[in-house]
Amino acid sequence: MSLLRSGRAATVQVRGFTSSSNLRVGPESPHFVDVPRAIQPSAQTKPRVKGTLPVPREIFPARRPDKKTKQYIDDATQVPATGREVKNSSDPEKQEFRLKMAALRRKNLRQGLRELYQRKRVADERITARSQASQAQRDRVLYQPERDDERLTRPSIVQAMLHEKMAVLPDPNREERLAQSKARMESKLAEKEMERLENLQHLYMNARKFITTEEQLDAEIAKVFPTGSNKAWSNDHSEGESVWNLGNPRTVESIVNEGRKSETQRWDILQGRLKKIGEQITGGKL
């Protein structure tokens, strides 16, 4: 504190460690403390935009060519045939506001459809023009004449040996290849048809064993799962009350190792061969 001549006390400004520019921000700010900055600024990075925009809706699809016509706009923004009386309403101000908003919506719909169709037409014309220009540039580069420097510095080659620019390359064996391809396709179709007929014949021959009635189902269940003891499941130690009395089922490895040793297997193989021979002779499944 210091006393002035008038006797009043004057406040002394105490300067801290921070500069006067930093006194404008609070201590919670990251700019409160001076940090040396590089003279050359860092590269500007684009901010990351989170999320993805939805696919824009097709307002004028190809299946609705009538949406751009005046008839569709008139049908979509029809004015009520009989206007609502505002005076007879219990809340005239609210009813009037509703009528005003309905008229505004009809107006915005008409204007929006017209402007959106105009924007779509301009965009389609721009895309078509860009595509046609690109196609014209491609054709111009593809069919442009040979440069003089290349023609004059090229080694001596007979003109008949030079490559000719043509839209479609010559194919003298085209008809022969097409005939062979057609024959292969017809042969494969015939094989598929024969296989389908054989499968149908096989299904017909095996249909005699199908279970179609409840009586046949009950008889098959009683045969496979008889009440009491089953003789087919019996062995020397226990009666046929469980299929596990016969032991574990045969594995593929055991069947392969056995081979064709037993007479029963040989008989089954001979019967299968005879059946195939009979099917080839008769032309159908047996």
DRENDO-1510 file (C-alpha; in Angstrom, 1 decimal, always signed):
<recs>
REC; n; res; u; v; w
REC; 1; MET; +0.0; +0.0; +0.0 .
REC; 2; SER; +1.2; +3.5; -0.7 .
REC; 3; LEU; -0.2; +6.8; +0.4 .
REC; 4; LEU; -0.9; +9.6; -2.1 .
REC; 5; ARG; -0.8; +13.3; -1.3 .
REC; 6; SER; -4.5; +13.3; -1.0 .
REC; 7; GLY; -4.3; +10.7; +1.7 .
REC; 8; ARG; -6.0; +8.0; -0.3 .
REC; 9; ALA; -4.6; +4.5; -0.5 .
REC; 10; ALA; -3.5; +3.3; -4.0 .
REC; 11; THR; -3.5; -0.3; -4.9 .
REC; 12; VAL; -0.3; -1.9; -6.2 .
REC; 13; GLN; -0.5; -4.1; -9.2 .
REC; 14; VAL; +1.4; -7.3; -8.7 .
REC; 15; ARG; +2.8; -8.8; -11.9 .
REC; 16; GLY; +2.8; -12.6; -12.0 .
REC; 17; PHE; +4.8; -15.1; -14.0 .
REC; 18; THR; +2.2; -15.1; -16.9 .
REC; 19; SER; +2.0; -12.4; -19.5 .
REC; 20; SER; -0.8; -9.9; -19.7 .
REC; 21; SER; -2.4; -11.7; -22.7 .
REC; 22; ASN; -2.7; -14.9; -20.6 .
REC; 23; LEU; -4.5; -13.1; -17.8 .
REC; 24; ARG; -7.6; -13.1; -20.0 .
REC; 25; VAL; -8.0; -16.9; -19.6 .
REC; 26; GLY; -8.5; -18.9; -16.5 .
REC; 27; PRO; -6.1; -21.4; -15.0 .
REC; 28; GLU; -8.3; -24.3; -16.3 .
REC; 29; SER; -7.5; -23.3; -19.9 .
REC; 30; PRO; -4.6; -25.0; -21.8 .
REC; 31; HIS; -3.4; -21.5; -23.0 .
REC; 32; PHE; -2.9; -20.3; -19.4 .
REC; 33; VAL; +0.8; -21.3; -19.5 .
REC; 34; ASP; +3.0; -20.1; -22.3 .
REC; 35; VAL; +4.3; -23.0; -24.4 .
REC; 36; PRO; +6.9; -22.3; -27.2 .
REC; 37; ARG; +5.4; -22.9; -30.6 .
REC; 38; ALA; +7.1; -23.9; -33.8 .
REC; 39; ILE; +7.7; -21.3; -36.4 .
REC; 40; GLN; +6.6; -23.6; -39.2 .
REC; 41; PRO; +3.1; -24.8; -38.6 .
REC; 42; SER; +2.2; -28.4; -38.8 .
REC; 43; ALA; +0.3; -29.9; -41.7 .
REC; 44; GLN; -3.4; -29.4; -41.7 .
REC; 45; THR; -5.4; -32.6; -41.2 .
REC; 46; LYS; -8.9; -33.1; -42.2 .
REC; 47; PRO; -11.3; -33.7; -39.3 .
REC; 48; ARG; -12.5; -37.2; -39.0 .
REC; 49; VAL; -16.2; -37.5; -39.8 .
REC; 50; LYS; -17.8; -40.3; -37.8 .
REC; 51; GLY; -20.6; -42.4; -39.2 .
REC; 52; THR; -21.8; -42.9; -42.7 .
REC; 53; LEU; -24.5; -41.1; -44.7 .
REC; 54; PRO; -27.5; -43.2; -45.7 .
REC; 55; VAL; -28.0; -44.1; -49.4 .
REC; 56; PRO; -30.1; -41.3; -51.0 .
REC; 57; ARG; -33.6; -42.3; -51.9 .
REC; 58; GLU; -34.5; -42.6; -55.6 .
REC; 59; ILE; -37.3; -40.1; -55.9 .
REC; 60; PHE; -38.0; -40.8; -59.6 .
REC; 61; PRO; -37.5; -44.5; -60.1 .
REC; 62; ALA; -37.8; -46.1; -63.5 .
REC; 63; ARG; -40.9; -48.1; -62.5 .
REC; 64; ARG; -42.7; -44.8; -61.8 .
REC; 65; PRO; -42.4; -42.6; -64.9 .
REC; 66; ASP; -45.6; -40.8; -64.0 .
REC; 67; LYS; -44.1; -39.0; -61.0 .
REC; 68; LYS; -42.8; -36.2; -63.1 .
REC; 69; THR; -46.0; -35.5; -64.9 .
REC; 70; LYS; -48.5; -32.8; -64.0 .
REC; 71; GLN; -51.3; -35.3; -63.5 .
REC; 72; TYR; -49.4; -37.0; -60.6 .
REC; 73; ILE; -48.6; -33.7; -59.0 .
REC; 74; ASP; -52.3; -32.7; -59.2 .
REC; 75; ASP; -53.4; -36.0; -57.8 .
REC; 76; ALA; -50.9; -35.8; -54.9 .
REC; 77; THR; -51.8; -32.2; -54.0 .
REC; 78; GLN; -55.6; -32.3; -54.3 .
REC; 79; VAL; -57.5; -29.5; -52.7 .
REC; 80; PRO; -60.5; -30.6; -50.6 .
REC; 81; ALA; -63.7; -30.5; -52.5 .
REC; 82; THR; -65.6; -28.9; -49.6 .
REC; 83; GLY; -63.6; -26.5; -47.5 .
REC; 84; ARG; -64.0; -26.7; -43.8 .
REC; 85; GLU; -65.9; -24.0; -42.2 .
REC; 86; VAL; -63.7; -22.0; -39.8 .
REC; 87; LYS; -66.6; -20.2; -38.2 .
REC; 88; ASN; -68.5; -23.3; -37.2 .
REC; 89; SER; -65.4; -24.9; -35.5 .
REC; 90; SER; -65.0; -25.0; -31.8 .
REC; 91; ASP; -61.5; -23.5; -32.2 .
REC; 92; PRO; -61.5; -21.2; -35.2 .
REC; 93; GLU; -57.9; -20.0; -34.8 .
REC; 94; LYS; -56.6; -23.6; -34.6 .
REC; 95; GLN; -58.7; -24.7; -37.6 .
REC; 96; GLU; -57.5; -21.7; -39.7 .
REC; 97; PHE; -53.9; -22.6; -38.8 .
REC; 98; ARG; -54.4; -26.2; -39.9 .
REC; 99; LEU; -55.9; -25.1; -43.2 .
REC; 100; LYS; -53.0; -22.7; -43.7 .
REC; 101; MET; -50.4; -25.4; -43.0 .
REC; 102; ALA; -52.2; -27.9; -45.3 .
REC; 103; ALA; -52.1; -25.4; -48.1 .
REC; 104; LEU; -48.4; -24.7; -47.4 .
REC; 105; ARG; -47.6; -28.4; -47.5 .
REC; 106; ARG; -49.3; -28.8; -50.9 .
REC; 107; LYS; -47.4; -25.8; -52.2 .
REC; 108; ASN; -44.1; -27.1; -51.0 .
REC; 109; LEU; -44.8; -30.6; -52.4 .
REC; 110; ARG; -45.6; -29.2; -55.9 .
REC; 111; GLN; -42.5; -27.0; -55.9 .
REC; 112; GLY; -40.3; -29.7; -54.5 .
REC; 113; LEU; -41.2; -32.2; -57.1 .
REC; 114; ARG; -40.7; -29.8; -59.9 .
REC; 115; GLU; -37.3; -28.7; -58.6 .
REC; 116; LEU; -36.1; -32.1; -57.8 .
REC; 117; TYR; -37.0; -33.4; -61.3 .
REC; 118; GLN; -35.2; -30.4; -62.9 .
REC; 119; ARG; -32.1; -31.2; -60.8 .
REC; 120; LYS; -32.3; -34.8; -61.8 .
REC; 121; ARG; -32.6; -34.0; -65.4 .
REC; 122; VAL; -29.6; -31.6; -65.3 .
REC; 123; ALA; -27.5; -34.2; -63.5 .
REC; 124; ASP; -28.5; -36.9; -66.0 .
REC; 125; GLU; -27.6; -34.6; -68.9 .
REC; 126; ARG; -24.3; -33.8; -67.3 .
REC; 127; ILE; -23.5; -37.5; -66.8 .
REC; 128; THR; -24.5; -38.4; -70.4 .
REC; 129; ALA; -22.4; -35.6; -71.8 .
REC; 130; ARG; -19.4; -36.6; -69.8 .
REC; 131; SER; -19.8; -40.3; -70.9 .
REC; 132; GLN; -20.2; -39.3; -74.6 .
REC; 133; ALA; -17.1; -37.1; -74.4 .
REC; 134; SER; -15.1; -39.9; -72.8 .
REC; 135; GLN; -16.3; -42.4; -75.5 .
REC; 136; ALA; -15.4; -39.9; -78.2 .
REC; 137; GLN; -11.9; -39.4; -76.8 .
REC; 138; ARG; -11.4; -43.1; -76.6 .
REC; 139; ASP; -12.5; -43.6; -80.2 .
REC; 140; ARG; -10.3; -40.7; -81.3 .
REC; 141; VAL; -7.2; -42.2; -79.6 .
REC; 142; LEU; -8.0; -45.7; -80.7 .
REC; 143; TYR; -8.5; -44.9; -84.4 .
REC; 144; GLN; -6.0; -42.1; -84.8 .
REC; 145; PRO; -3.4; -42.4; -87.6 .
REC; 146; GLU; +0.1; -43.4; -87.0 .
REC; 147; ARG; +2.5; -40.7; -86.1 .
REC; 148; ASP; +5.0; -39.6; -88.7 .
REC; 149; ASP; +8.1; -40.1; -86.5 .
REC; 150; GLU; +7.0; -43.7; -85.8 .
REC; 151; ARG; +6.3; -44.4; -89.4 .
REC; 152; LEU; +9.6; -43.0; -90.7 .
REC; 153; THR; +11.8; -44.6; -88.0 .
REC; 154; ARG; +10.1; -48.0; -88.2 .
REC; 155; PRO; +12.2; -50.9; -89.7 .
REC; 156; SER; +11.3; -52.2; -93.1 .
REC; 157; ILE; +8.3; -54.5; -92.8 .
REC; 158; VAL; +6.0; -55.7; -95.5 .
REC; 159; GLN; +2.7; -53.9; -95.4 .
REC; 160; ALA; +0.8; -57.2; -95.5 .
REC; 161; MET; +2.5; -58.2; -92.2 .
REC; 162; LEU; +1.5; -55.2; -90.3 .
REC; 163; HIS; -1.3; -55.4; -87.8 .
REC; 164; GLU; -4.6; -54.0; -89.0 .
REC; 165; LYS; -6.9; -52.1; -86.7 .
REC; 166; MET; -10.3; -53.7; -86.9 .
REC; 167; ALA; -13.2; -53.9; -84.5 .
REC; 168; VAL; -13.4; -57.7; -84.4 .
REC; 169; LEU; -10.4; -60.0; -84.9 .
REC; 170; PRO; -10.8; -62.6; -87.6 .
REC; 171; ASP; -11.8; -66.0; -86.5 .
REC; 172; PRO; -11.9; -68.5; -89.4 .
REC; 173; ASN; -12.6; -71.6; -87.2 .
REC; 174; ARG; -15.6; -70.0; -85.5 .
REC; 175; GLU; -18.3; -72.2; -87.1 .
REC; 176; GLU; -16.4; -75.4; -86.4 .
REC; 177; ARG; -15.9; -74.4; -82.7 .
REC; 178; LEU; -19.5; -73.5; -82.3 .
REC; 179; ALA; -20.6; -76.8; -83.8 .
REC; 180; GLN; -18.3; -78.7; -81.4 .
REC; 181; SER; -19.6; -76.7; -78.5 .
REC; 182; LYS; -23.2; -77.4; -79.5 .
REC; 183; ALA; -22.5; -81.1; -79.8 .
REC; 184; ARG; -20.9; -81.2; -76.3 .
REC; 185; MET; -23.8; -79.3; -74.8 .
REC; 186; GLU; -26.3; -81.8; -76.4 .
REC; 187; SER; -24.3; -84.7; -75.1 .
REC; 188; LYS; -24.3; -83.4; -71.6 .
REC; 189; LEU; -28.0; -82.7; -71.7 .
REC; 190; ALA; -28.6; -86.3; -73.0 .
REC; 191; GLU; -26.5; -87.7; -70.1 .
REC; 192; LYS; -28.5; -85.6; -67.6 .
REC; 193; GLU; -31.8; -86.8; -69.1 .
REC; 194; MET; -30.6; -90.5; -68.9 .
REC; 195; GLU; -29.5; -90.1; -65.3 .
REC; 196; ARG; -32.9; -88.5; -64.4 .
REC; 197; LEU; -34.7; -91.4; -66.0 .
REC; 198; GLU; -32.6; -94.0; -64.2 .
REC; 199; ASN; -33.2; -92.2; -60.9 .
REC; 200; LEU; -36.9; -92.2; -61.6 .
REC; 201; GLN; -36.8; -95.9; -62.5 .
REC; 202; HIS; -34.9; -96.6; -59.3 .
REC; 203; LEU; -37.4; -94.7; -57.2 .
REC; 204; TYR; -40.2; -96.6; -58.9 .
REC; 205; MET; -38.6; -100.0; -58.1 .
REC; 206; ASN; -38.0; -99.1; -54.5 .
REC; 207; ALA; -41.5; -97.7; -54.0 .
REC; 208; ARG; -42.7; -101.2; -53.1 .
REC; 209; LYS; -40.8; -100.9; -49.8 .
REC; 210; PHE; -42.2; -97.5; -48.8 .
REC; 211; ILE; -44.3; -97.2; -45.7 .
REC; 212; THR; -47.5; -95.4; -46.7 .
REC; 213; THR; -50.1; -96.5; -44.0 .
REC; 214; GLU; -50.2; -96.6; -40.3 .
REC; 215; GLU; -50.6; -100.4; -40.3 .
REC; 216; GLN; -47.3; -100.8; -42.2 .
REC; 217; LEU; -45.6; -98.4; -39.8 .
REC; 218; ASP; -46.8; -100.3; -36.7 .
REC; 219; ALA; -45.7; -103.6; -38.3 .
REC; 220; GLU; -42.2; -102.3; -39.0 .
REC; 221; ILE; -41.9; -100.9; -35.5 .
REC; 222; ALA; -43.0; -104.2; -34.0 .
REC; 223; LYS; -40.5; -106.0; -36.2 .
REC; 224; VAL; -37.5; -103.9; -35.4 .
REC; 225; PHE; -38.4; -103.2; -31.8 .
REC; 226; PRO; -40.3; -106.2; -30.6 .
REC; 227; THR; -41.7; -106.4; -27.1 .
REC; 228; GLY; -39.8; -108.6; -24.7 .
REC; 229; SER; -36.7; -110.4; -26.1 .
REC; 230; ASN; -35.6; -110.2; -29.7 .
REC; 231; LYS; -33.9; -113.3; -31.0 .
REC; 232; ALA; -31.8; -111.3; -33.4 .
REC; 233; TRP; -30.2; -109.4; -30.4 .
REC; 234; SER; -29.6; -112.5; -28.2 .
REC; 235; ASN; -26.2; -114.0; -27.5 .
REC; 236; ASP; -24.6; -116.7; -25.3 .
REC; 237; HIS; -24.7; -114.5; -22.1 .
REC; 238; SER; -28.0; -112.6; -22.3 .
REC; 239; GLU; -31.3; -112.5; -24.1 .
REC; 240; GLY; -32.1; -110.1; -26.8 .
REC; 241; GLU; -33.3; -107.2; -24.8 .
REC; 242; SER; -30.8; -104.6; -26.2 .
REC; 243; VAL; -29.1; -104.2; -29.5 .
REC; 244; TRP; -25.8; -103.6; -27.7 .
REC; 245; ASN; -25.7; -107.4; -27.0 .
REC; 246; LEU; -24.3; -107.8; -30.5 .
REC; 247; GLY; -21.4; -105.5; -29.6 .
REC; 248; ASN; -20.2; -102.3; -31.0 .
REC; 249; PRO; -21.2; -101.5; -34.6 .
REC; 250; ARG; -18.7; -102.2; -37.3 .
REC; 251; THR; -16.4; -99.4; -38.3 .
REC; 252; VAL; -15.2; -98.5; -41.8 .
REC; 253; GLU; -11.7; -99.7; -40.9 .
REC; 254; SER; -12.9; -103.1; -39.9 .
REC; 255; ILE; -14.9; -103.5; -43.0 .
REC; 256; VAL; -11.9; -102.5; -45.2 .
REC; 257; ASN; -9.5; -104.9; -43.3 .
REC; 258; GLU; -11.8; -107.8; -43.7 .
REC; 259; GLY; -11.9; -107.4; -47.4 .
REC; 260; ARG; -13.5; -110.2; -49.3 .
REC; 261; LYS; -12.6; -113.1; -47.1 .
REC; 262; SER; -15.9; -114.5; -46.1 .
REC; 263; GLU; -18.1; -116.6; -48.3 .
REC; 264; THR; -21.1; -114.3; -47.5 .
REC; 265; GLN; -19.3; -111.3; -48.7 .
REC; 266; ARG; -18.3; -113.1; -51.9 .
REC; 267; TRP; -21.9; -114.1; -52.4 .
REC; 268; ASP; -23.2; -110.6; -52.0 .
REC; 269; ILE; -20.6; -109.3; -54.4 .
REC; 270; LEU; -21.6; -111.8; -57.0 .
REC; 271; GLN; -25.3; -111.0; -56.5 .
REC; 272; GLY; -24.6; -107.3; -57.0 .
REC; 273; ARG; -22.7; -108.0; -60.2 .
REC; 274; LEU; -25.5; -110.2; -61.5 .
REC; 275; LYS; -28.0; -107.5; -60.7 .
REC; 276; LYS; -26.0; -104.9; -62.6 .
REC; 277; ILE; -25.7; -107.2; -65.6 .
REC; 278; GLY; -29.5; -107.7; -65.5 .
REC; 279; GLU; -30.1; -104.0; -65.3 .
REC; 280; GLN; -27.8; -103.4; -68.3 .
REC; 281; ILE; -29.7; -106.1; -70.3 .
REC; 282; THR; -33.2; -105.0; -69.4 .
REC; 283; GLY; -32.4; -101.3; -69.5 .
REC; 284; GLY; -33.9; -100.5; -66.1 .
REC; 285; LYS; -33.5; -100.9; -62.3 .
REC; 286; LEU; -34.3; -104.3; -60.8 .
</recs>
